Amino acid sequence: MCFLALALVAASSSVATEPIVLSVDATQAGRNFIHSHLVVPAHSGPMTLVYPKWIPGEHSPSGPINDVIGLHLHAAGHEISWQRDDVDMFAIHFAVPQGAKSVELDFDLASKGGSIASPNFSRIKWNRLVWYPQGVASDNVTFQANLTPPRGWRCATALREAGVDGNSIEFEPVSLTRLVDSPALIGKYSKTIVLRDNLEKIEVFADNDKTLEAKPTTIAHFKNLVAEAHALFGAHHYNSYRFLVTLSGHGGDEGLEHHETSEDGTAEDAFSDENDGRYLGYLLSHEYTHSWNGKYRRPAGLATPNFQEPMKGELLWVYEGMTEFIGTTLNPRSELWSFENYKDAIAEISAVMEYTQGRTWRPLVDTARSVQLVYGGDPGWARARRGADYYYEMVLVWLEADVKIMQLTNGKKSIDDFCKLFHGGQTTGPKLVPYTFSDVVATLNKVAPYDWAGFLHNRVYAVQPHAPTQGIEESGWKVVYNDKLNDTAKQYDGPKGTFLYSTIGIQVADDSTVQDVLPDSPAASAGLSPGMKLVAVNGMKYTADRLKQAIADSPKPGARIDLLTDIGDESLKTLTISYHSGARYPHLIRDPSKPDLLSKIAAPHRR
């Protein structure tokens, strides 16, 4: 390290003992425009400040540095010129004038339209509103934050209030780690749903009062979710917990975990629509589970000292994959889903993973190691590349592990015992305990001795050309395909496009653009490729329903699937798909030759 770099780190480290004062003017938050003012303790000489880059839970260098506009620095009454680092775009260098004891920063955060706000609410993500000294651990930087929302808007956050001055809320000082881990929701229309002894709450924000009302049975199921999580883990690691829920057609989807909160954004009718309600149940179950698996217990490669050090995603198959398995299982246990919903979800995952051709050349662990490349990738040829498969495929692998533990212990133990040992322990406030692959294996062996290292290496670290359905089969069920759309597919097929991977091998967007094609599918053999537009089906103007009907009719004598396509350059071409097997949707059916362990896994465990 050169002398200048050493000097910069030394200067930064020396100013981290006094709190940084953060004042956030969110009075224009409803139009995605927020002003941030910081007073950073400093000494004369060179200084470097950094903008959070690697955001916990986002698993990539996703800090929205390009949304920062109008950045001005002042010290001792004078504006200071600054220079961005030539290599690290998230760092700025400047010189603090002689005699100055602090540097003031002013900037605006101008987010993309609809990304975090609607006209009636906004998510306050503190990592987007701060800079801090380079080279200092985020645990060692203290922030004194205050927030001014629009008049008449309420604020919900895990941060503790120190006082209120007019419309401004001042919070108790916290470390930068805790600040970033404690987002806020502000909004005009909101409601609090108390779940358990005022310890866990749902804070719901929406665009109007009408969508805030949940049925008593829905609230009862949310209460069951908390009870089931505590029955599973046996302890918790928060002082209190708030689900920060937004119901809106604006503001975007959201799902981000924190120790004492989760950010959960979904459709405005999630309290009234069956499909959207199932998704909200899934979302809350997943993010709540992360308080134990991901925040309290976290892979060592993701437990970085600050927000600038790159994260290593190898163990995301535990962080996200086990959370996906647990969260999915908590849904039927809490009655947010029926057992039929749960079976359909497992069946859909098995089909998605089976029709992912990237699995023939790429091991599952590589999708975790390369997470920063996987997120936000082009949908074209996506299944040939693989996506964030460590989420969904691991539902099948952890299901198999659960069944294996039950078999090894004659039903006396299950994956629940692992969760109590690994994620439970004693109740504490927010706390981080890192782990390694060896720690996972050692705890599994405490529950039920077995070659768990070999089990996981085979399914996660080796190329597997087919989806791991052994857990489904050993739990007393089989995957079958028929012409009935399952409930899980209904949540995505239509609202998020048309998914035809198990038949002709394509995904089509709502605007009729072919988004993805399986390389060895009937569609690929006919000449379809991503980017083409479907104009007509068998001589009739294209609609998703007409294409589905042509597929359903394909076994009939003389049936055809002729697609008129726009291939670009104003050229139209008719492509004929050779397919005659009809509609195919995945389902689970009972195998009476084996014990029904899946029903036991999904049954309520609370007392």
C-alpha positions in Angstrom: 0.0 0.0 0.0 1.4 3.4 -1.0 2.0 6.2 1.6 -0.9 8.3 0.4 -3.3 5.4 0.8 -1.9 4.8 4.3 -2.4 8.4 5.1 -6.0 8.4 3.9 -6.8 5.3 6.0 -5.2 6.8 9.0 -7.0 10.1 8.6 -10.3 8.2 8.2 -9.8 6.0 11.2 -9.1 9.0 13.4 -12.5 10.6 12.8 -14.7 7.6 13.4 -15.1 8.1 17.1 -17.5 11.1 16.9 -20.9 10.6 15.5 -21.8 11.6 12.0 -25.0 13.8 11.9 -27.4 12.8 9.2 -30.4 15.0 8.4 -32.8 13.6 5.7 -35.4 15.9 4.1 -37.9 13.5 2.7 -40.7 16.0 2.1 -40.5 15.3 -1.6 -40.1 11.5 -1.2 -43.4 10.9 -2.9 -41.8 11.8 -6.2 -38.6 9.8 -5.5 -36.5 12.9 -4.6 -34.8 13.0 -1.1 -32.2 15.5 0.2 -29.5 14.4 2.5 -27.2 16.6 4.7 -24.3 15.1 6.6 -21.9 16.6 9.1 -18.8 14.4 9.2 -16.1 15.0 11.9 -12.8 15.6 10.3 -9.2 16.9 10.7 -7.2 19.0 8.3 -5.5 17.1 5.5 -6.4 14.5 2.9 -9.7 12.6 3.4 -11.7 9.9 1.5 -15.4 9.2 1.9 -17.1 6.2 0.5 -20.7 5.5 -0.5 -22.1 2.1 0.5 -21.5 -0.3 -2.4 -22.1 -3.9 -1.2 -25.5 -3.9 0.4 -26.4 -6.8 2.7 -29.1 -9.0 1.3 -28.7 -7.7 -2.2 -25.5 -9.9 -2.7 -24.0 -7.5 -5.3 -22.3 -4.1 -5.5 -25.7 -2.5 -6.0 -25.3 0.8 -4.1 -27.2 3.3 -6.4 -24.3 5.7 -6.7 -25.6 7.0 -10.0 -28.8 8.2 -8.3 -26.6 10.7 -6.3 -26.9 14.2 -7.8 -25.9 17.7 -6.7 -23.1 16.6 -4.4 -21.5 19.6 -2.6 -18.9 19.6 0.2 -18.3 22.5 2.6 -15.8 23.1 5.5 -15.0 26.2 7.5 -17.6 28.2 5.5 -16.0 27.3 2.1 -17.0 24.9 -0.6 -14.4 22.1 -1.1 -13.6 20.6 -4.5 -13.7 16.8 -4.6 -12.4 14.1 -7.0 -13.9 10.7 -7.7 -11.4 7.8 -7.4 -10.1 6.6 -10.8 -10.9 3.0 -10.0 -13.5 2.9 -7.2 -16.5 4.8 -8.4 -17.9 4.8 -4.8 -15.0 6.8 -3.3 -14.3 10.6 -3.4 -11.1 12.3 -2.3 -10.7 15.8 -1.1 -8.6 18.0 1.3 -10.0 19.3 4.6 -8.9 22.9 5.2 -6.7 23.9 8.0 -8.6 24.4 11.3 -11.8 22.7 10.1 -13.3 20.1 12.5 -16.0 18.8 10.2 -17.0 18.5 6.6 -20.6 19.0 5.5 -22.1 17.1 2.6 -25.3 17.9 0.7 -26.7 15.8 -2.1 -30.0 14.7 -3.5 -31.1 11.1 -4.1 -33.1 11.0 -7.3 -34.3 7.5 -7.8 -35.9 6.0 -10.9 -39.6 6.6 -11.1 -41.5 4.0 -9.0 -38.4 2.3 -7.7 -39.0 2.9 -4.0 -41.9 5.3 -3.7 -45.5 6.0 -4.7 -47.1 9.5 -4.3 -48.3 8.3 -0.9 -45.4 6.4 0.7 -41.7 5.9 0.4 -39.0 3.5 1.6 -36.2 5.2 3.4 -33.1 3.1 2.7 -30.4 4.7 4.8 -27.5 3.2 2.8 -28.6 5.4 -0.1 -28.4 8.5 2.0 -24.9 8.3 3.6 -21.2 8.6 3.0 -18.7 7.4 5.6 -14.9 7.4 6.1 -12.9 5.0 4.1 -11.2 2.1 5.8 -13.4 2.1 8.9 -15.6 -0.9 10.1 -19.2 0.0 9.8 -19.7 -1.2 13.5 -17.2 1.6 14.5 -19.0 4.5 12.8 -21.8 6.1 14.8 -24.7 8.0 13.1 -27.1 10.5 14.7 -29.9 10.5 12.2 -33.1 12.6 11.9 -35.8 12.4 9.3 -38.4 14.9 8.1 -41.3 13.2 6.2 -44.1 15.1 4.4 -46.7 16.6 6.8 -49.3 14.1 7.7 -47.2 11.0 6.9 -46.4 8.4 9.6 -43.0 6.7 10.0 -42.4 3.1 10.9 -38.9 1.8 11.7 -36.9 -0.4 14.1 -34.8 2.7 15.1 -35.7 4.2 18.5 -37.0 7.7 18.6 -35.0 10.2 20.7 -37.5 13.0 20.2 -39.8 14.8 17.7 -39.4 18.5 16.7 -42.4 19.6 14.7 -42.4 17.3 11.7 -38.9 16.0 12.2 -38.0 12.8 14.0 -34.7 12.3 15.7 -33.4 8.8 16.4 -31.1 7.5 19.0 -27.4 7.2 17.9 -26.6 3.8 16.3 -23.7 2.3 14.4 -23.7 2.5 10.6 -24.3 -1.2 10.6 -27.5 -0.9 12.6 -28.6 2.2 10.6 -28.4 0.4 7.3 -30.1 -2.6 8.9 -33.0 -0.5 10.0 -34.9 1.0 7.1 -38.0 3.2 7.5 -41.3 3.4 5.8 -43.1 6.7 5.7 -46.5 7.3 4.2 -49.9 8.9 4.3 -52.1 5.8 4.6 -51.0 3.1 7.0 -52.1 0.6 9.6 -50.5 -1.4 12.4 -51.4 -5.0 12.9 -50.2 -6.4 16.2 -49.2 -10.0 16.0 -47.8 -11.1 19.4 -47.6 -9.2 22.6 -46.7 -6.0 20.8 -43.3 -7.7 20.0 -44.0 -8.4 16.3 -46.1 -6.1 14.1 -47.0 -5.6 10.5 -46.8 -2.0 9.4 -48.9 -1.7 6.3 -48.6 1.3 3.9 -50.7 1.7 0.8 -52.0 4.3 -1.7 -55.4 4.5 0.0 -57.3 3.4 3.1 -59.4 0.8 1.4 -56.5 -1.7 0.7 -55.3 -1.6 4.3 -58.1 -3.8 5.6 -57.2 -7.5 6.1 -59.7 -10.2 6.9 -59.6 -11.6 10.5 -58.6 -15.0 9.1 -55.7 -13.4 7.2 -54.5 -11.7 10.4 -54.8 -15.0 12.3 -52.6 -16.7 9.7 -50.0 -14.0 10.1 -50.1 -14.5 13.9 -49.6 -18.2 13.2 -46.5 -17.4 11.1 -44.9 -15.9 14.1 -45.9 -18.7 16.3 -44.6 -21.3 13.8 -41.3 -19.5 13.4 -40.8 -19.6 17.2 -41.8 -23.2 17.4 -39.2 -24.0 14.7 -36.2 -22.0 16.0 -37.0 -21.9 19.8 -35.5 -18.4 20.2 -35.3 -15.1 18.4 -32.6 -12.5 17.8 -34.4 -9.2 17.8 -35.7 -6.8 20.4 -38.9 -6.3 18.4 -39.8 -7.1 14.8 -41.7 -5.1 12.2 -42.8 -6.3 8.7 -42.7 -3.1 6.6 -45.3 -3.9 4.0 -46.3 -1.8 1.0 -49.4 -2.6 -1.0 -49.3 -0.7 -4.2 -49.3 -0.8 -8.0 -46.4 1.7 -7.7 -43.2 1.6 -5.7 -42.1 -1.7 -7.2 -41.8 -5.2 -5.7 -39.6 -5.5 -2.7 -38.2 -8.2 -0.5 -35.2 -7.4 1.7 -34.3 -8.8 5.0 -33.0 -7.2 8.2 -32.5 -8.2 11.8 -35.6 -6.5 13.2 -37.5 -5.6 10.0 -38.2 -6.8 6.5 -39.1 -4.7 3.5 -42.1 -6.4 1.8 -43.6 -4.8 -1.3 -46.3 -6.4 -3.3 -49.6 -5.8 -5.2 -52.2 -3.4 -3.8 -54.9 -6.1 -3.5 -52.8 -8.6 -1.6 -55.2 -8.5 1.3 -58.2 -9.3 -1.0 -56.9 -11.3 -4.0 -56.2 -15.0 -3.5 -53.2 -15.2 -5.8 -51.6 -12.0 -4.5 -52.4 -13.0 -1.0 -50.5 -16.3 -1.4 -47.5 -14.4 -2.7 -47.6 -12.0 0.2 -47.6 -15.0 2.6 -44.6 -16.4 0.8 -42.8 -13.1 0.9 -43.3 -12.5 4.6 -42.4 -16.1 5.5 -39.2 -15.9 3.5 -38.0 -12.5 4.8 -39.0 -13.2 8.4 -36.9 -16.5 8.3 -33.9 -14.4 7.3 -33.9 -12.8 10.8 -32.5 -16.2 11.9 -30.9 -17.5 8.7 -28.9 -14.6 7.0 -28.9 -11.9 9.7 -28.1 -13.8 12.9 -26.3 -16.7 11.2 -24.5 -15.6 8.1 -21.9 -17.2 5.8 -18.4 -15.9 6.7 -17.9 -14.7 3.2 -20.9 -12.4 3.5 -20.0 -11.1 7.0 -17.8 -8.2 5.8 -16.5 -5.5 8.1 -18.0 -2.6 6.0 -20.0 -2.0 2.9 -17.1 -1.6 0.5 -15.4 -5.0 0.9 -16.6 -7.5 -1.8 -18.9 -10.3 -0.5 -18.3 -14.0 -1.4 -21.6 -15.7 -2.3 -20.6 -19.3 -2.3 -22.8 -20.3 0.7 -25.9 -18.5 -0.6 -27.3 -22.0 -1.1 -27.6 -22.0 2.7 -28.4 -18.3 3.2 -31.1 -18.1 0.6 -31.7 -21.7 -0.3 -32.5 -22.9 3.2 -34.5 -19.7 3.8 -36.5 -20.5 0.7 -37.1 -24.1 2.0 -38.0 -22.9 5.5 -40.1 -20.0 4.3 -42.0 -22.2 1.9 -42.7 -24.7 4.6 -43.9 -22.1 7.1 -46.7 -21.2 4.7 -48.8 -24.3 5.1 -47.8 -24.6 8.8 -49.3 -21.2 9.4 -52.2 -21.7 7.1 -51.2 -18.9 4.8 -51.2 -21.6 2.2 -53.2 -24.8 1.9 -51.4 -28.1 1.6 -52.5 -28.1 -2.1 -50.8 -24.8 -2.5 -47.6 -26.2 -0.9 -47.6 -29.3 -3.1 -48.1 -27.1 -6.2 -45.2 -25.0 -5.2 -42.9 -28.0 -4.8 -44.1 -29.4 -8.1 -43.5 -26.1 -9.9 -40.0 -25.8 -8.5 -39.1 -29.3 -9.7 -40.4 -28.5 -13.2 -38.5 -25.2 -13.4 -35.3 -26.8 -12.3 -35.7 -29.8 -14.6 -36.2 -27.5 -17.6 -33.1 -25.4 -16.8 -30.6 -26.7 -19.4 -27.8 -24.7 -17.8 -27.6 -27.4 -15.2 -26.0 -29.8 -17.7 -22.8 -27.8 -17.7 -22.8 -25.6 -14.6 -23.0 -26.8 -10.9 -25.5 -25.1 -8.6 -22.8 -23.6 -6.5 -21.6 -21.5 -9.4 -24.9 -19.6 -9.5 -24.1 -18.5 -5.9 -20.5 -17.7 -6.5 -21.3 -15.6 -9.5 -24.4 -14.0 -7.9 -23.4 -10.4 -8.9 -23.5 -11.5 -12.6 -26.7 -13.6 -12.2 -28.8 -10.8 -10.8 -30.4 -8.6 -13.5 -29.2 -10.7 -16.4 -30.7 -10.6 -19.9 -33.7 -13.0 -20.0 -32.6 -14.3 -23.5 -31.3 -17.8 -23.2 -31.6 -17.5 -19.4 -32.4 -21.2 -18.8 -29.4 -22.2 -20.9 -27.2 -20.0 -18.6 -28.9 -20.6 -15.2 -30.1 -17.9 -12.9 -30.3 -17.6 -9.1 -31.0 -21.3 -8.9 -29.6 -21.6 -5.4 -32.9 -20.3 -4.2 -35.4 -22.8 -5.7 -33.3 -25.9 -6.3 -32.2 -25.9 -2.7 -35.9 -26.2 -1.6 -35.6 -29.7 -3.2 -32.2 -30.5 -1.6 -33.2 -29.3 1.9 -36.5 -31.3 1.5 -34.4 -34.4 0.8 -32.2 -33.6 3.8 -35.2 -33.3 6.0 -36.6 -36.6 4.8 -33.2 -38.2 5.2 -33.0 -37.0 8.9 -36.4 -38.5 9.6 -35.4 -41.8 8.0 -32.1 -41.9 9.9 -33.8 -41.2 13.3 -37.0 -43.3 12.8 -39.0 -40.0 12.7 -37.7 -38.8 16.0 -35.8 -35.8 14.5 -36.0 -33.6 11.4 -34.5 -30.5 9.9 -36.3 -28.6 12.7 -33.7 -29.9 15.1 -31.0 -28.5 12.9 -32.7 -25.1 12.9 -32.9 -25.0 16.7 -29.2 -25.9 17.1 -27.9 -23.7 14.3 -30.3 -20.7 14.3 -31.9 -20.8 17.7 -30.0 -21.1 20.9 -30.7 -18.3 23.4 -32.9 -15.3 22.7 -30.7 -12.2 22.0 -30.9 -8.8 20.4 -29.5 -8.4 16.9 -26.3 -10.4 16.7 -24.1 -11.8 13.9 -22.6 -15.3 14.1 -20.7 -16.3 10.9 -20.5 -19.9 9.7 -18.6 -22.0 7.2 -19.5 -25.1 5.2 -17.9 -27.2 7.9 -20.2 -25.7 10.5 -23.2 -26.7 8.5 -22.0 -30.2 8.1 -21.0 -30.5 11.8 -24.5 -29.4 13.0 -26.2 -31.8 10.6 -24.1 -34.6 12.0 -25.1 -33.6 15.6 -28.7 -34.1 14.5 -28.2 -37.4 12.6 -24.7 -38.8 11.8 -24.4 -39.3 8.0 -22.0 -38.4 5.1 -23.5 -34.9 4.9 -20.4 -33.4 3.3 -20.7 -35.9 0.5 -24.5 -35.4 0.3 -24.1 -31.6 -0.2 -21.0 -31.8 -2.5 -22.9 -34.2 -4.8 -26.0 -32.0 -5.0 -24.5 -28.5 -4.8 -20.9 -28.7 -6.1 -21.2 -31.3 -8.9 -23.0 -30.9 -12.2 -26.4 -32.6 -12.0 -28.2 -32.9 -15.4 -31.6 -33.5 -13.7 -33.5 -31.8 -10.9 -33.0 -33.4 -7.5 -36.4 -34.9 -6.9 -35.3 -37.7 -4.5 -36.7 -35.8 -1.5 -40.2 -35.6 -3.2 -40.1 -39.3 -4.0 -38.8 -40.4 -0.5 -41.5 -38.2 1.1 -44.2 -40.3 -0.5 -45.1 -38.3 -3.6 -44.4 -38.2 -7.3 -44.1 -35.4 -9.9 -46.6 -35.8 -12.8 -47.7 -33.5 -15.6 -51.3 -32.9 -16.8 -53.3 -30.2 -18.6 -54.4 -28.5 -15.4 -52.7 -25.2 -14.4 -51.5 -25.4 -10.8 -52.1 -22.7 -8.3 -48.5 -21.6 -8.1 -48.2 -21.2 -11.8 -51.3 -19.0 -11.8 -49.3 -16.4 -9.7 -46.8 -16.0 -12.5 -48.3 -17.3 -15.8 -50.2 -14.2 -17.1 -49.2 -11.5 -14.7 -45.5 -12.0 -15.3 -45.6 -13.5 -18.9 -46.4 -16.8 -20.5 -44.2 -19.8 -19.4 -44.2 -22.7 -21.8 -40.9 -24.4 -21.0 -42.4 -27.8 -20.4 -44.1 -27.9 -23.8 -42.6 -26.0 -26.7 -39.8 -24.5 -24.6 -40.3 -20.7 -24.6 -41.2 -17.8 -22.4 -43.2 -14.9 -23.9 -43.5 -11.4 -22.4 -46.9 -9.6 -22.2 -46.0 -7.6 -25.3 -45.6 -10.8 -27.3 -41.8 -10.7 -27.4 -40.1 -14.1 -27.0 -38.0 -13.6 -23.9 -36.3 -17.0 -23.6 -35.9 -20.2 -25.6 -34.6 -23.6 -24.5 -31.8 -24.6 -27.0 -33.0 -28.2 -27.5 -36.7 -27.5 -27.5 -39.4 -27.7 -30.3 -39.4 -23.9 -30.5 -35.7 -23.8 -31.0 -35.8 -26.5 -33.7 -38.5 -24.4 -35.5 -36.1 -21.4 -35.5 -37.5 -19.2 -32.7 -35.0 -17.1 -30.7 -35.2 -14.4 -28.0 -36.2 -11.0 -29.3 -38.6 -12.2 -31.9 -42.2 -11.0 -31.7 -45.2 -13.3 -32.1 -47.7 -11.8 -34.5 -50.2 -14.6 -35.1 -51.0 -18.2 -34.1 -52.5 -20.4 -36.8 -53.6 -17.4 -38.8 -55.2 -15.5 -35.9 -53.8 -12.5 -34.1 -51.4 -13.6 -31.3 -52.7 -13.8 -27.8 -51.3 -15.9 -25.0 -54.5 -17.8 -24.7 -54.5 -18.7 -28.4 -51.0 -20.0 -28.2 -51.9 -22.1 -25.1 -55.0 -23.4 -26.8 -52.9 -24.4 -29.9 -50.6 -26.3 -27.5 -53.5 -28.0 -25.8 -55.0 -29.0 -29.1 -51.6 -30.3 -30.5 -52.4 -34.1 -29.9 -55.5 -33.9 -32.2 -55.2 -35.2 -35.7 -54.1 -32.5 -38.2 -53.3 -30.0 -35.4 -50.6 -27.4 -36.1 -48.8 -24.7 -34.3 -47.9 -22.1 -37.0 -46.4 -18.9 -35.6 -46.1 -15.7 -37.7 -43.1 -13.9 -36.2 -41.6 -10.5 -36.6 -37.9 -11.2 -36.9 -36.8 -7.6 -37.2 -36.0 -5.3 -40.1 -39.8 -5.3 -40.8 -39.5 -9.0 -41.9 -42.2 -11.5 -41.1 -41.7 -15.2 -41.1 -44.0 -18.2 -40.4 -42.4 -20.9 -38.2 -44.0 -24.3 -37.7 -43.4 -25.9 -34.3 -43.5 -29.7 -34.3 -45.1 -30.5 -31.0 -48.0 -32.9 -30.2 -48.0 -33.7 -26.5 -50.6 -31.1 -25.3 -50.6 -28.9 -22.2 -48.2 -30.0 -19.4 -48.3 -28.6 -15.9 -46.5 -30.2 -12.9 -48.4 -31.6 -9.9 -47.6 -34.0 -7.0 -49.6 -37.2 -6.6 -49.4 -39.6 -3.7 -47.2 -42.7 -3.8 -48.9 -45.1 -1.4 -45.9 -47.4 -1.3 -44.0 -44.9 0.9 -44.9 -43.1 4.2 -46.4 -39.6 3.7 -43.6 -37.5 5.2 -44.5 -34.4 3.2 -47.7 -33.9 5.0 -45.9 -34.3 8.3 -43.4 -31.6 7.2 -46.2 -29.2 6.2 -48.4 -29.8 9.3 -48.6 -27.1 12.0 -45.9 -27.4 14.7 -47.1 -24.7 17.1 -48.8 -25.6 20.4 
